[in-house]
Amino acid sequence: MRQKERLYISDIIDNPAIVYPAYYILSKSLINNEILHSTLEAIHQYEFSNYKIPKDYQEIFNILNSGDFVIYKERYAIGYFGGRVMYLESHGWKSMNATEDSFNLENWLVG
């Protein structure tokens, strides 16, 4: 099993507006991923001025396929791993269910 580490929000943001979750459990490669850090900073600072609602789903998947991250419902970092759309919770990546909300473009933010 791959070694996982905790990335504490306090290590990347001095005064987060949103303090929960306080950390995320990530692989060593994602611990130092600056793109993921900036996505988490936006979520925990609740600062989305560099983000917009996507014009279509292709825009979301173009970003995910490039290895970048998008934001879902202004609270989850979303990545694409092994052909699965995944959202980040404190204990790691979880597979994202296709719910009615996930088909509403207004719930997504792209940078």
Secondary structure as GFF3:
##gff-version 3
##sequence-region A 1 111
A	DSSP	beta_strand	4	8	.	.	.	ID=ss1
A	DSSP	alpha_helix	9	12	.	.	.	ID=ss2
A	DSSP	beta_strand	23	27	.	.	.	ID=ss3
A	DSSP	alpha_helix	28	31	.	.	.	ID=ss4
A	DSSP	alpha_helix	34	45	.	.	.	ID=ss5
A	DSSP	alpha_helix	57	65	.	.	.	ID=ss6
A	DSSP	beta_strand	70	72	.	.	.	ID=ss7
A	DSSP	beta_strand	76	81	.	.	.	ID=ss8
A	DSSP	beta_strand	84	89	.	.	.	ID=ss9
A	DSSP	beta_strand	92	95	.	.	.	ID=ss10
A	DSSP	three_ten_helix	100	103	.	.	.	ID=ss11
A	DSSP	three_ten_helix	105	107	.	.	.	ID=ss12
A	DSSP	beta_strand	108	109	.	.	.	ID=ss13
###
